[in-house]
Structure formats: C-alpha cells, structure tokens
Amino acid sequence: IKRKDCQLERLERLGLIQKIDNALEDPQIKCEYVEDLIKASRNALANLIDECAEDRMELERICNELEDSQDKLKEREEDVKRLNEELDRLRRENNEQKDQIDELNRDIQTMDSLKKEIEDLRNELEDCKQQVELNRELADKLENVQKLLLDKQNEIDNLKEQLYIVQNDLLNCEQERNALKDVKNQLNEANKKVKDLEGRIEDLNEKNQEVEKLGNKLEESEKLKEELNDKNNLLKELQDKIKSLENQVDDLTTDNIKLKNNLKQLEDDLKALTDDKNKLQNDLADKNEALKNCEQQNESLQNSLTMAEDKLNKASLENQNIKEELLEKNKELKDLKGNLEDLVTLLKSEKEKKTECEEMLNKLKDDLEGKKEELQNLKEKPQEVEQLKNELAQALKDKNSEIDKLQKNMDDLKGANDSLKTDNELLKDKVNEMTKQNNDLTDKIGELEKKNQQANDELVRLQNKINQLQSELEELEDKLEKEKESCSQQKELLDQLEKEFKQEREEKEKALNELNKAKDNISKLEKRSKIGIRRLKRWEHR
C-alpha cells in the first residue's frame, strides 16, 4: 500500500511537474516545487529507512533464531555424539558378550567331548559288566565242572577199589568161574563204564582245558580288575571333572544370570535408546518444522528482501529521477545564474547608460547654461531668442521626457535589481539548501547502498548458513538412519543372543540332566563294581 501510495504520489508529482512545466516558468514556483519534491523524497527515504530498519530487525530476529537453532543443533550433535559413545560402549559390551558366548561355546564343546568320553566310559563299563557277567557264568560253570570232577574222581576211586576187590576176588576165587563170568560181565560192564569214564575223562580234560582257559580268563579278569581300578581312578577323575564342570556350570549359570541382567540392562538401554531415538525423531520433526518455518520465513524474508530490493531499485530509480531532476534544477539554476549574470550585465549596462544619461544631463545643463548665456547675449535678437526658446523648450521637454523615462527605467531597474538581489539571495539560499539536501541525499543513498550491500551480504551469509544447516540436517538424518540400522542390527543380534541363550539353557539343562543321569549310572556302576569285586574276592577265596 505504501509502495502504491508512493507510486501515486510520484505520478501526481509527475503530473504536477508537467502542469508546472507547461503552465509556469517562474523560478520561485519552481523552487517551491523543488522543495516539495525534496520533502517528498525525504519522506520516501524516511519510509525506506523505516522499512530497511524493519527488514534489519527481521534479519536480526532470523539471525538470532538461526543462532538458537545452531545452538540446538550443537546440543543435538553433542547428544548424538553421546549416543554414539553409548552405542560404541554397547557394541564393546556386545563384543565382550560375544567373546563370552564363544567361551561358552568352547565350554559346551568341551562338555560335548566330555559327554563323548563319558559315553565311551559307559560303553567300556557295559563291556566290563558283560565280561564280569561272563566271568560269573564261567565261575559258575567251573564250580559245576569241579563238582562233576570231584564226583567222577570219587566214582573212579570207587571203581578202582572195586577193581582191586575184583582182582583180589579173581586171585582168591579162581575156582569160581561162574563168578568169573559174572565178573567178566561185570568187567565188560566195568570196561564199558571205564570207556564211559574215559570219555568222561576226555570231557573232563576238555573241561580242564576250559578251566585253564577260565584261569586265563581269571588272569584276564584280574587284569580287568586292574583296568577297573584304573577306570575307577578315571571315574574319580571324571567325578572331579564333573564337579569342576558342575562348578563351571554354576559359574555359567551365574554368568547366564549376569548375562540375563546385562540383557535386561541392554533391553532397558535399548528402550532408553528407542525413547531417545523417538525423542530425537520428534526433535527432528520439530527441527524439520522449524526449518520449514525458517524456510518459509526465509522465503518471506527473501520476498521481503526482493520487495526491499524492488523498493530500493524503485528508490534508486526515484533517486536517479531526483538526480536527473536535480540535474535539471541545477541546469535551471545555471540558467538562472546565467540570467542573473545577464541581469547583472544589464544592470551594469543600465548603470553605464545611467552614467551616460547623467553625463548627457550634465552636458545638457552645460548646454542650457551656454544657451542661457547665449540668450543673455542674444536678448537683443528677440526673434532668434524666441526661436531658440521654442527650440530649447521642446528640447527641454524632450530631454525631460527622456529624463522621466530614464528615471522610470532607473526606478524599474532599481526595483528589478532589488527583487533580483532578493531572488538571488533566496536562490543562493535555496541552492545551498538544495546542495545540502543533495549531499544528504547522496550520503543517504550511499548509506542505503551500504545497507543494501550489507543486507545482500547477510542474505548470502544466511543462505550459506541455511545450506550448512540443510547439509548438517542431511548428515544428521543419515546418522539417524545409520543408527536405526545399527539399532535394528543390535535388536537382531539381541534376538539371536536370546535364541542362543535359550538354546544354551536348553543344552545346559540337557547336559545337567545327562550329568545327573551319568552320576546315577556311575553310582550304580560303582555299586555294581563293588558287588562284582566282592563276588570276585569271594570266588577267589573259594
């Protein structure tokens, strides 16, 4: 509205200028018009200065807001650095936990190897049990065979006694043939029995061989006893190892509890990080809104600056027009000065004419005095005197009329001179004022140009700052995306760790169950081995 008013005033001024240029040629009116123009230009410059001050205040406010945003960005950068440090710390803790998990995996591998050793020992114990059972069976068979041998030896002894009796009977009873026949029959039967006994003896020999084999097996059983003792020692060592493994399992359970606590802490930290991330996202949204507002403000400022530039351009155009008008006025002043010089020359010429007229008057007075003398001399000649009087009267009339005209001209010239002097003084004052105003306007124009340059420099600086802020925001967005990716990766790693911990828990529970089963089996084997050792001792004693 101000700009439109200025344009309307300017158009009105231009119309007035045209009317005045067309209608008036009086320098005083032109000077008043110039004063009006100067006042209007002063008002326009004052309005422009006020608008520039308002724009400068807005620029200062925007600079303060940008400084505040920079401080906030610095704080956010510090927060981001702190979060990065916390992320690095969490990564280090995660790496330490990975190392602990690797150690646990190694321990689990050692547990697996120990499980394999325990299974091998179980298989060996089962083989030993089978061998002990075989030895028991062989010992029972040996006892039965020994009983049979004792029975057969008793039968053989009885048969030998019977043979000895029979031989004695044969020697004593040669006469008893019938008895001999019976004896023969008995002998045949005895031979048959002997053959049977021989077969039985062969069987007994075979059984003796088997007994020898059983003795060898007993020796092997003694070796097995020694091996059992070694195995018992190994079992003790394994029990010690199992105890150490149980201690390790307890340590692992404590470590697992610690890891659970660490996981809880990590989950809490992740929740805190997610909260911080949400806060950062909200802050980023606020910053984006603030940036949008800043961009809108910058756009409005740019628009206002473009408006100010347009105003400055228009003001510069008006200043150029004013300068042109001032040049025209200077030309007019120069013309007025030329007119004044012409008037001064006219005054000088009039003064010269006046001096000439005075000289002419003096000459006329001298002529009149000469004529009076001639009249006094020519009183005697009345006709000539009358003619001369008439001539003198006409000449006096003419001269008086000329003198009146000259006096009128002199009076007019004096009035004109006085008016010209006053006009000259007024014009000099106006020229001085206009020169001062021109100098003030040039100074103000220079100041406005400096302010315009400063505003342009500030605009460039603000645009650079805005570009820097945009680049920093892009970097922050990239960092946030990276942090989101790292957080997602950490979540995946934590999920994997939880799965691995669950698997480790299940495997540990399985291992503990297997260890308990192994302990039970080992205790049972120890009981059985003790029973077997007692039985072997009894069998050896037998």
Phi, psi and omega per residue, in radians:
I1 nan -0.733 3.096
K2 -1.082 -0.724 -3.135
R3 -1.118 -0.745 3.111
K4 -1.105 -0.720 3.106
D5 -1.080 -0.733 3.117
C6 -1.094 -0.731 3.123
Q7 -1.114 -0.737 3.123
L8 -1.112 -0.750 3.095
E9 -1.071 -0.723 3.131
R10 -1.097 -0.757 3.105
L11 -1.108 -0.723 3.097
E12 -1.082 -0.706 3.105
R13 -1.090 -0.758 3.119
L14 -1.074 -0.716 3.075
G15 -1.098 -0.722 3.093
L16 -1.107 -0.701 3.121
I17 -1.058 -0.773 3.141
Q18 -1.114 -0.753 3.135
K19 -1.091 -0.781 -3.113
I20 -1.167 -0.709 3.114
D21 -1.103 -0.644 -3.135
N22 -1.355 -0.667 -2.990
A23 -1.612 -0.716 -2.955
L24 -1.981 2.565 3.019
E25 -2.318 0.223 -3.131
D26 -1.345 2.264 -3.123
P27 -1.170 -0.524 -3.129
Q28 -1.164 -0.747 3.110
I29 -1.136 -0.696 3.106
K30 -1.098 -0.675 3.106
C31 -1.143 -0.700 3.071
E32 -1.101 -0.701 3.099
Y33 -1.093 -0.711 3.099
V34 -1.104 -0.703 3.089
E35 -1.078 -0.730 3.088
D36 -1.065 -0.751 3.101
L37 -1.066 -0.731 -3.136
I38 -1.130 -0.732 3.101
K39 -1.092 -0.773 3.123
A40 -1.079 -0.737 3.114
S41 -1.131 -0.653 3.085
R42 -1.094 -0.782 3.115
N43 -1.079 -0.749 3.111
A44 -1.084 -0.749 3.115
L45 -1.141 -0.682 3.095
A46 -1.092 -0.741 3.091
N47 -1.085 -0.754 3.109
L48 -1.102 -0.698 3.120
I49 -1.117 -0.723 3.101
D50 -1.098 -0.772 3.123
E51 -1.109 -0.714 3.089
C52 -1.108 -0.669 3.096
A53 -1.119 -0.743 3.093
E54 -1.089 -0.776 3.092
D55 -1.069 -0.683 3.114
R56 -1.137 -0.716 3.073
M57 -1.062 -0.755 3.097
E58 -1.091 -0.720 3.093
L59 -1.103 -0.734 3.096
E60 -1.103 -0.721 3.105
R61 -1.086 -0.754 3.121
I62 -1.133 -0.682 3.096
C63 -1.093 -0.730 3.103
N64 -1.105 -0.754 3.105
E65 -1.093 -0.715 3.099
L66 -1.126 -0.686 3.077
E67 -1.111 -0.720 3.084
D68 -1.085 -0.754 3.112
S69 -1.115 -0.656 3.077
Q70 -1.107 -0.725 3.090
D71 -1.079 -0.756 3.108
K72 -1.099 -0.714 3.100
L73 -1.098 -0.692 3.076
K74 -1.078 -0.761 3.094
E75 -1.067 -0.734 3.116
R76 -1.131 -0.694 3.081
E77 -1.069 -0.714 3.080
E78 -1.105 -0.717 3.086
D79 -1.083 -0.729 3.123
V80 -1.119 -0.714 3.079
K81 -1.073 -0.768 3.130
R82 -1.093 -0.723 3.099
L83 -1.133 -0.670 3.077
N84 -1.095 -0.724 3.085
E85 -1.088 -0.753 3.098
E86 -1.102 -0.678 3.089
L87 -1.123 -0.712 3.077
D88 -1.083 -0.744 3.110
R89 -1.087 -0.770 3.098
L90 -1.104 -0.656 3.084
R91 -1.124 -0.738 3.092
R92 -1.075 -0.775 3.095
E93 -1.076 -0.671 3.106
N94 -1.108 -0.734 3.088
N95 -1.107 -0.726 3.085
E96 -1.072 -0.733 3.099
Q97 -1.128 -0.645 3.053
K98 -1.081 -0.744 3.087
D99 -1.063 -0.766 3.092
Q100 -1.069 -0.691 3.110
I101 -1.131 -0.699 3.073
D102 -1.076 -0.751 3.083
E103 -1.066 -0.733 3.090
L104 -1.097 -0.678 3.074
N105 -1.101 -0.705 3.083
R106 -1.089 -0.784 3.102
D107 -1.052 -0.678 3.109
I108 -1.132 -0.693 3.078
Q109 -1.082 -0.749 3.071
T110 -1.084 -0.687 3.073
M111 -1.058 -0.726 3.107
D112 -1.096 -0.765 3.108
S113 -1.093 -0.710 3.085
L114 -1.130 -0.660 3.065
K115 -1.049 -0.755 3.105
K116 -1.082 -0.747 3.100
E117 -1.074 -0.730 3.118
I118 -1.101 -0.709 3.094
E119 -1.110 -0.712 3.081
D120 -1.076 -0.770 3.110
L121 -1.100 -0.660 3.077
R122 -1.072 -0.790 3.106
N123 -1.050 -0.759 3.106
E124 -1.090 -0.715 3.102
L125 -1.113 -0.685 3.085
E126 -1.116 -0.717 3.065
D127 -1.066 -0.752 3.107
C128 -1.078 -0.706 3.098
K129 -1.069 -0.799 3.123
Q130 -1.055 -0.762 3.110
Q131 -1.106 -0.684 3.102
V132 -1.102 -0.740 3.100
E133 -1.107 -0.736 3.069
L134 -1.056 -0.745 3.108
N135 -1.087 -0.677 3.084
R136 -1.081 -0.814 3.125
E137 -1.051 -0.767 3.116
L138 -1.108 -0.677 3.111
A139 -1.112 -0.710 3.088
D140 -1.103 -0.767 3.104
K141 -1.070 -0.737 3.113
L142 -1.080 -0.729 3.097
E143 -1.064 -0.770 3.122
N144 -1.110 -0.767 3.141
V145 -1.116 -0.745 3.108
Q146 -1.074 -0.696 3.072
K147 -1.074 -0.790 3.117
L148 -1.061 -0.744 3.120
L149 -1.069 -0.747 3.109
L150 -1.088 -0.730 3.109
D151 -1.106 -0.782 -3.122
K152 -1.151 -0.710 3.090
Q153 -1.095 -0.672 3.075
N154 -1.112 -0.747 3.093
E155 -1.086 -0.751 3.128
I156 -1.085 -0.756 3.101
D157 -1.073 -0.738 3.099
N158 -1.092 -0.753 3.115
L159 -1.125 -0.704 3.094
K160 -1.070 -0.757 3.095
E161 -1.078 -0.738 3.108
Q162 -1.100 -0.731 3.104
L163 -1.084 -0.761 3.125
Y164 -1.081 -0.730 3.095
I165 -1.113 -0.732 -3.131
V166 -1.122 -0.750 3.103
Q167 -1.082 -0.760 3.085
N168 -1.081 -0.689 3.101
D169 -1.143 -0.680 3.107
L170 -1.133 -0.747 3.113
L171 -1.171 -0.674 -3.121
N172 -1.416 -0.510 -3.039
C173 -2.095 1.244 3.069
E174 -1.348 -0.442 -3.051
Q175 -1.342 -0.331 -3.055
E176 -1.615 1.497 -3.115
R177 -1.264 -0.653 3.111
N178 -1.056 -0.666 3.093
A179 -1.151 -0.578 3.102
L180 -1.116 -0.724 3.124
K181 -1.021 -0.773 3.112
D182 -1.089 -0.669 3.133
V183 -1.141 -0.671 3.100
K184 -1.050 -0.789 3.116
N185 -1.062 -0.744 3.109
Q186 -1.107 -0.636 3.107
L187 -1.148 -0.740 3.101
N188 -1.026 -0.785 3.103
E189 -1.095 -0.674 3.128
A190 -1.156 -0.691 3.089
N191 -1.058 -0.751 3.087
K192 -1.027 -0.761 3.131
K193 -1.124 -0.639 3.120
V194 -1.120 -0.754 3.099
K195 -1.044 -0.754 3.097
D196 -1.081 -0.700 3.130
L197 -1.158 -0.645 3.088
E198 -1.086 -0.766 3.077
G199 -1.056 -0.697 3.114
R200 -1.159 -0.631 3.120
I201 -1.123 -0.733 3.082
E202 -1.040 -0.745 3.091
D203 -1.075 -0.698 3.119
L204 -1.151 -0.627 3.072
N205 -1.094 -0.767 3.083
E206 -1.049 -0.713 3.120
K207 -1.172 -0.590 3.052
N208 -1.098 -0.710 3.059
Q209 -1.043 -0.734 3.088
E210 -1.103 -0.636 3.100
V211 -1.134 -0.695 3.063
E212 -1.069 -0.743 3.079
K213 -1.059 -0.690 3.102
L214 -1.135 -0.619 3.058
G215 -1.093 -0.754 3.065
N216 -1.048 -0.701 3.104
K217 -1.151 -0.584 3.061
L218 -1.116 -0.725 3.052
E219 -1.049 -0.756 3.085
E220 -1.089 -0.620 3.100
S221 -1.152 -0.641 3.057
E222 -1.088 -0.757 3.065
K223 -1.040 -0.714 3.109
L224 -1.118 -0.595 3.059
K225 -1.067 -0.791 3.103
E226 -1.056 -0.774 3.094
E227 -1.076 -0.651 3.087
L228 -1.105 -0.701 3.071
N229 -1.063 -0.772 3.084
D230 -1.050 -0.742 3.132
K231 -1.135 -0.642 3.075
N232 -1.093 -0.731 3.067
N233 -1.060 -0.761 3.087
L234 -1.078 -0.676 3.099
L235 -1.092 -0.719 3.079
K236 -1.068 -0.791 3.093
E237 -1.050 -0.741 3.110
L238 -1.114 -0.670 3.070
Q239 -1.080 -0.731 3.070
D240 -1.069 -0.768 3.105
K241 -1.080 -0.690 3.133
I242 -1.118 -0.712 3.073
K243 -1.066 -0.782 3.102
S244 -1.092 -0.683 3.089
L245 -1.134 -0.677 3.068
E246 -1.085 -0.720 3.068
N247 -1.073 -0.748 3.097
Q248 -1.093 -0.676 3.109
V249 -1.115 -0.715 3.065
D250 -1.067 -0.769 3.094
D251 -1.062 -0.723 3.131
L252 -1.142 -0.653 3.085
T253 -1.123 -0.740 3.075
T254 -1.098 -0.735 3.086
D255 -1.097 -0.662 3.112
N256 -1.105 -0.731 3.094
I257 -1.085 -0.761 3.100
K258 -1.063 -0.749 3.121
L259 -1.115 -0.642 3.066
K260 -1.081 -0.782 3.094
N261 -1.065 -0.744 3.101
N262 -1.089 -0.680 3.096
L263 -1.108 -0.717 3.086
K264 -1.078 -0.760 3.095
Q265 -1.075 -0.733 3.117
L266 -1.114 -0.705 3.084
E267 -1.095 -0.743 3.071
D268 -1.077 -0.747 3.105
D269 -1.098 -0.693 3.104
L270 -1.125 -0.704 3.077
K271 -1.080 -0.757 3.109
A272 -1.095 -0.717 3.123
L273 -1.133 -0.711 3.086
T274 -1.108 -0.708 3.073
D275 -1.080 -0.778 3.107
D276 -1.094 -0.681 -3.138
K277 -1.131 -0.738 3.079
N278 -1.088 -0.723 3.083
K279 -1.070 -0.759 3.122
L280 -1.102 -0.697 3.097
Q281 -1.106 -0.737 3.075
N282 -1.102 -0.741 3.092
D283 -1.091 -0.688 3.104
L284 -1.135 -0.705 3.072
A285 -1.070 -0.756 3.077
D286 -1.074 -0.747 3.126
K287 -1.114 -0.701 3.104
N288 -1.092 -0.749 3.075
E289 -1.095 -0.729 3.105
A290 -1.105 -0.698 3.102
L291 -1.146 -0.692 3.074
K292 -1.075 -0.752 3.084
N293 -1.087 -0.727 3.101
C294 -1.101 -0.712 3.106
E295 -1.115 -0.754 3.084
Q296 -1.077 -0.739 3.094
Q297 -1.114 -0.704 3.102
N298 -1.102 -0.723 3.092
E299 -1.093 -0.762 3.110
S300 -1.111 -0.688 3.098
L301 -1.142 -0.726 3.095
Q302 -1.087 -0.721 3.077
N303 -1.094 -0.757 3.119
S304 -1.137 -0.641 3.098
L305 -1.183 -0.697 3.056
T306 -1.094 -0.709 3.064
M307 -1.067 -0.753 3.130
A308 -1.133 -0.693 3.096
E309 -1.109 -0.742 3.074
D310 -1.050 -0.749 3.114
K311 -1.105 -0.738 3.121
L312 -1.124 -0.702 3.094
N313 -1.104 -0.758 3.102
K314 -1.126 -0.695 3.101
A315 -1.126 -0.685 3.100
S316 -1.142 -0.686 3.069
L317 -1.101 -0.764 3.095
E318 -1.103 -0.672 3.077
N319 -1.105 -0.704 3.080
Q320 -1.108 -0.743 3.094
N321 -1.082 -0.714 3.114
I322 -1.126 -0.693 3.103
K323 -1.089 -0.752 3.109
E324 -1.091 -0.751 3.098
E325 -1.099 -0.685 3.083
L326 -1.108 -0.696 3.083
L327 -1.094 -0.747 3.090
E328 -1.077 -0.740 3.124
K329 -1.150 -0.641 3.063
N330 -1.101 -0.703 3.076
K331 -1.085 -0.773 3.106
E332 -1.074 -0.704 3.087
L333 -1.097 -0.709 3.072
K334 -1.076 -0.736 3.088
D335 -1.079 -0.739 3.101
L336 -1.093 -0.716 3.080
K337 -1.081 -0.699 3.077
G338 -1.099 -0.727 3.084
N339 -1.083 -0.702 3.094
L340 -1.082 -0.746 3.103
E341 -1.092 -0.697 3.084
D342 -1.095 -0.735 3.103
L343 -1.101 -0.687 3.107
V344 -1.099 -0.736 3.100
T345 -1.114 -0.688 3.076
L346 -1.087 -0.742 3.104
L347 -1.058 -0.735 3.118
K348 -1.094 -0.760 3.134
S349 -1.140 -0.673 3.095
E350 -1.133 -0.706 3.087
K351 -1.077 -0.732 3.095
E352 -1.090 -0.737 3.086
K353 -1.086 -0.687 3.126
K354 -1.069 -0.789 3.106
T355 -1.087 -0.700 3.103
E356 -1.109 -0.737 3.111
C357 -1.096 -0.733 3.104
E358 -1.081 -0.739 3.082
E359 -1.085 -0.738 3.100
M360 -1.070 -0.730 3.113
L361 -1.087 -0.765 3.103
N362 -1.054 -0.745 3.113
K363 -1.112 -0.723 3.125
L364 -1.116 -0.698 3.087
K365 -1.079 -0.762 3.095
D366 -1.073 -0.729 3.114
D367 -1.110 -0.710 3.111
L368 -1.083 -0.759 3.101
E369 -1.088 -0.709 3.097
G370 -1.142 -0.686 3.120
K371 -1.171 -0.694 3.093
K372 -1.059 -0.757 3.100
E373 -1.089 -0.717 3.109
E374 -1.146 -0.641 3.092
L375 -1.112 -0.757 3.092
Q376 -1.086 -0.637 3.120
N377 -1.281 -0.521 -3.059
L378 -1.806 0.402 3.060
K379 -1.051 -0.377 -3.114
E380 -1.336 -0.381 -3.120
K381 -1.874 1.535 -3.018
P382 -1.138 -0.713 -3.096
Q383 -1.117 -0.845 3.124
E384 -1.073 -0.624 -3.141
V385 -1.168 -0.750 3.128
E386 -1.093 -0.777 3.091
Q387 -1.035 -0.785 3.127
L388 -1.120 -0.663 3.088
K389 -1.065 -0.810 3.115
N390 -1.047 -0.803 3.116
E391 -1.056 -0.754 3.133
L392 -1.161 -0.671 3.131
A393 -1.103 -0.819 3.091
Q394 -1.089 -0.756 3.115
A395 -1.076 -0.701 3.115
L396 -1.140 -0.702 3.094
K397 -1.071 -0.840 3.130
D398 -1.033 -0.803 -3.122
K399 -1.156 -0.701 3.104
N400 -1.099 -0.738 3.087
S401 -1.081 -0.754 3.091
E402 -1.104 -0.695 3.121
I403 -1.127 -0.705 3.104
D404 -1.091 -0.782 3.097
K405 -1.036 -0.779 3.140
L406 -1.112 -0.700 3.107
Q407 -1.127 -0.733 3.064
K408 -1.037 -0.799 3.095
N409 -1.058 -0.709 3.126
M410 -1.107 -0.763 3.111
D411 -1.099 -0.783 3.099
D412 -1.055 -0.754 3.129
L413 -1.128 -0.670 3.090
K414 -1.100 -0.777 3.105
G415 -1.095 -0.777 3.116
A416 -1.099 -0.682 3.135
N417 -1.121 -0.775 3.111
D418 -1.080 -0.785 3.129
S419 -1.122 -0.691 3.109
L420 -1.144 -0.653 3.094
K421 -1.093 -0.807 3.110
T422 -1.095 -0.770 3.104
D423 -1.086 -0.688 3.136
N424 -1.100 -0.775 3.113
E425 -1.111 -0.758 3.097
L426 -1.081 -0.759 3.117
L427 -1.107 -0.681 3.089
K428 -1.082 -0.779 3.107
D429 -1.068 -0.790 3.125
K430 -1.112 -0.694 3.104
V431 -1.093 -0.739 3.102
N432 -1.095 -0.776 3.108
E433 -1.098 -0.739 3.140
M434 -1.153 -0.665 3.081
T435 -1.130 -0.732 3.079
K436 -1.072 -0.819 3.122
Q437 -1.087 -0.678 3.096
N438 -1.084 -0.780 3.099
N439 -1.091 -0.756 3.099
D440 -1.069 -0.756 3.119
L441 -1.098 -0.740 3.100
T442 -1.098 -0.718 3.091
D443 -1.095 -0.772 3.123
K444 -1.130 -0.686 3.093
I445 -1.093 -0.731 3.080
G446 -1.083 -0.757 3.097
E447 -1.099 -0.735 3.094
L448 -1.095 -0.715 3.087
E449 -1.100 -0.721 3.081
K450 -1.076 -0.793 3.120
K451 -1.092 -0.696 3.093
N452 -1.083 -0.771 3.099
Q453 -1.096 -0.756 3.094
Q454 -1.078 -0.734 3.117
A455 -1.103 -0.725 3.085
N456 -1.103 -0.747 3.095
D457 -1.080 -0.750 3.098
E458 -1.121 -0.649 3.072
L459 -1.080 -0.802 3.111
V460 -1.055 -0.771 -3.141
R461 -1.109 -0.738 3.111
L462 -1.134 -0.706 3.089
Q463 -1.102 -0.705 3.079
N464 -1.091 -0.752 3.108
K465 -1.100 -0.715 3.121
I466 -1.100 -0.741 3.085
N467 -1.083 -0.746 3.088
Q468 -1.062 -0.778 3.128
L469 -1.099 -0.707 3.101
Q470 -1.107 -0.751 3.086
S471 -1.099 -0.731 3.104
E472 -1.125 -0.688 3.093
L473 -1.133 -0.709 3.072
E474 -1.066 -0.748 3.084
E475 -1.076 -0.741 3.114
L476 -1.108 -0.691 3.096
E477 -1.115 -0.732 3.075
D478 -1.065 -0.762 3.119
K479 -1.080 -0.731 3.127
L480 -1.116 -0.708 3.084
E481 -1.086 -0.752 3.096
K482 -1.077 -0.740 3.126
E483 -1.132 -0.650 3.073
K484 -1.087 -0.788 3.109
E485 -1.063 -0.790 3.130
S486 -1.109 -0.688 3.101
C487 -1.118 -0.739 3.089
S488 -1.097 -0.741 3.080
Q489 -1.068 -0.747 3.111
Q490 -1.113 -0.671 3.078
K491 -1.085 -0.787 3.100
E492 -1.056 -0.762 3.104
L493 -1.079 -0.731 3.116
L494 -1.125 -0.696 3.067
D495 -1.078 -0.780 3.083
Q496 -1.057 -0.741 3.117
L497 -1.093 -0.725 3.103
E498 -1.095 -0.752 3.088
K499 -1.069 -0.800 3.125
E500 -1.089 -0.696 3.102
F501 -1.118 -0.710 3.090
K502 -1.080 -0.808 3.095
Q503 -1.040 -0.752 3.118
E504 -1.106 -0.697 3.082
R505 -1.044 -0.851 3.141
E506 -1.062 -0.773 3.117
E507 -1.112 -0.695 3.103
K508 -1.123 -0.743 3.095
E509 -1.087 -0.745 3.075
K510 -1.067 -0.771 3.140
A511 -1.091 -0.725 3.109
L512 -1.117 -0.728 3.086
N513 -1.088 -0.786 3.102
E514 -1.106 -0.682 3.093
L515 -1.108 -0.736 3.089
N516 -1.088 -0.756 3.085
K517 -1.077 -0.738 3.125
A518 -1.099 -0.703 3.096
K519 -1.066 -0.789 3.121
D520 -1.070 -0.804 3.127
N521 -1.087 -0.722 -3.140
I522 -1.131 -0.723 3.092
S523 -1.098 -0.726 3.088
K524 -1.093 -0.766 3.124
L525 -1.093 -0.710 3.105
E526 -1.062 -0.773 3.102
K527 -1.057 -0.820 -3.137
R528 -1.107 -0.717 3.127
S529 -1.116 -0.686 3.080
K530 -1.089 -0.771 3.114
I531 -1.090 -0.779 3.123
G532 -1.077 -0.724 3.122
I533 -1.089 -0.736 3.103
R534 -1.071 -0.769 3.131
R535 -1.102 -0.742 3.113
L536 -1.071 -0.731 3.102
K537 -1.074 -0.754 3.098
R538 -1.069 -0.778 -3.124
W539 -1.100 -0.736 3.075
E540 -1.079 -0.718 3.113
H541 -1.072 -0.724 3.085
R542 -1.122 nan nan
